[in-house]
């Protein structure tokens, strides 16, 4: 009988591939070496990835990654990663840090890779202040002057 984990990928490799697919080639090079992976007791799948007890990301059931602002800041070392982010103005910064949504009129710059439903790190002066889910794509965010662009999931002020 064939062994069960023959077709299973090394967990670190799986995370690296996922990062590269979601956020651009070589983004995975920014993944810290000293990560700790937790697995679901029920399914045995990768659940969370930590570095020194700080949550980096959660693997979603749809194969996506829910990244934390802390991890997004680490990934900012990769130039291509910035295309997954958007930059907001000074007026909206305190609200977004508080977990409020990002509206189109407050977006100063938006990366090409922002897609509907994707995880979007929200930047202010090149610092990650929050991470959320894109409601609109980058071209829509650029062309619209009103409406919600990103629903914030995790911000700097939200309790860890």
C-alpha positions in Angstrom: 0.0 0.0 0.0 1.4 3.4 -0.9 2.5 5.6 2.0 0.2 8.4 2.8 2.4 11.5 2.9 4.2 10.8 -0.4 2.3 13.5 -2.2 2.5 16.0 0.7 4.8 19.0 0.3 7.3 20.0 2.9 5.4 22.6 5.0 8.0 25.3 4.7 8.1 24.8 0.9 4.3 25.0 0.8 4.3 28.3 2.7 7.0 29.7 0.4 5.1 28.6 -2.8 1.9 30.2 -1.4 3.7 33.4 -0.6 5.2 33.6 -4.1 1.9 32.8 -5.8 -0.1 35.3 -3.7 2.4 38.2 -3.5 4.9 37.8 -6.3 7.9 35.8 -7.1 10.7 35.7 -4.5 8.4 37.2 -1.8 9.1 34.0 0.1 12.8 35.0 0.5 11.6 37.4 3.2 10.2 34.5 5.2 12.1 34.4 8.5 14.2 31.3 9.1 13.1 30.7 12.7 9.4 30.1 12.1 7.1 27.8 14.1 4.2 26.1 12.4 1.0 24.9 14.1 -1.3 22.4 12.6 -5.0 21.8 12.9 -5.8 18.9 15.3 -8.8 18.0 13.2 -7.5 18.1 9.6 -3.7 18.0 10.2 -3.3 21.0 7.8 -1.0 24.0 8.5 -2.9 26.5 10.6 -0.7 29.3 11.9 2.9 30.4 11.3 4.7 32.2 14.1 8.1 33.8 14.7 9.1 34.2 18.3 5.5 33.8 19.5 4.4 36.6 17.1 1.7 35.5 14.6 2.9 36.0 11.0 0.0 34.5 9.1 -2.9 32.0 9.2 -3.5 29.6 6.3 -7.1 30.0 5.1 -9.2 27.0 4.0 -9.4 28.5 0.5 -5.6 28.2 0.2 -5.0 31.9 0.8 -2.9 33.5 3.6 -4.2 35.9 6.1 -1.1 37.9 7.0 -0.6 40.1 10.0 0.6 43.7 9.8 3.8 42.5 11.5 4.4 40.0 8.7 3.4 42.4 6.0 6.1 44.8 7.2 8.7 42.0 6.9 7.5 41.2 3.4 8.0 44.9 2.5 11.7 44.1 2.1 10.7 42.6 -1.3 10.2 45.4 -3.9 7.5 43.4 -5.8 5.5 42.9 -2.6 4.6 46.7 -2.6 2.4 46.0 -5.7 0.0 44.2 -3.3 -0.3 47.2 -1.0 -2.0 50.5 -1.0 -1.0 53.8 0.6 -3.4 56.0 2.4 -3.5 59.7 3.2 -2.8 61.3 6.6 -6.5 62.1 7.3 -7.5 58.4 7.3 -4.5 57.0 9.1 -5.9 57.1 12.7 -9.2 55.6 11.6 -7.5 52.7 9.7 -5.2 52.0 12.7 -8.4 51.8 14.7 -9.7 49.1 12.4 -12.0 51.2 10.2 -12.3 50.5 6.5 -10.3 52.2 3.8 -12.3 54.4 1.4 -11.3 55.1 -2.2 -11.0 58.8 -1.7 -8.2 58.3 0.9 -6.0 56.1 -1.2 -2.9 58.0 -2.4 -1.4 55.1 -4.3 -2.5 51.5 -5.1 -0.4 48.6 -6.3 -1.2 46.7 -9.5 -1.7 43.4 -7.8 -4.6 44.5 -5.6 -7.5 42.1 -6.6 -11.0 41.8 -5.2 -10.9 39.5 -2.2 -7.1 39.6 -1.9 -5.2 40.4 1.3 -4.1 44.0 1.1 -1.5 45.6 3.4 -2.4 49.2 4.0 0.6 51.6 4.2 1.2 55.0 5.5 4.6 56.5 4.6 5.8 53.0 3.7 4.9 51.5 7.1 2.2 48.9 7.3 -0.6 50.2 9.6 -3.2 47.5 8.8 -4.1 44.5 6.7 -7.5 43.9 5.1 -9.5 42.4 2.3 -9.8 44.3 -0.9 -13.5 45.0 -1.9 -12.4 46.5 -5.2 -9.5 45.9 -7.6 -6.7 48.3 -8.1 -8.1 49.8 -11.3 -11.5 50.3 -9.6 -9.9 51.9 -6.5 -7.9 54.3 -8.8 -10.9 55.3 -10.8 -13.5 55.7 -8.1 -13.6 58.6 -5.7 -16.1 57.1 -3.3 -17.0 53.8 -1.7 -15.1 51.2 0.3 -11.8 50.0 -1.0 -10.5 47.7 1.7 -12.3 46.1 4.8 -9.7 46.1 7.5 -9.2 42.7 9.3 -6.2 43.5 11.5 -4.6 46.8 12.4 -1.8 48.0 14.6 -4.2 49.0 17.4 -6.2 45.8 17.4 -5.3 43.5 20.2 -2.8 40.7 19.4 
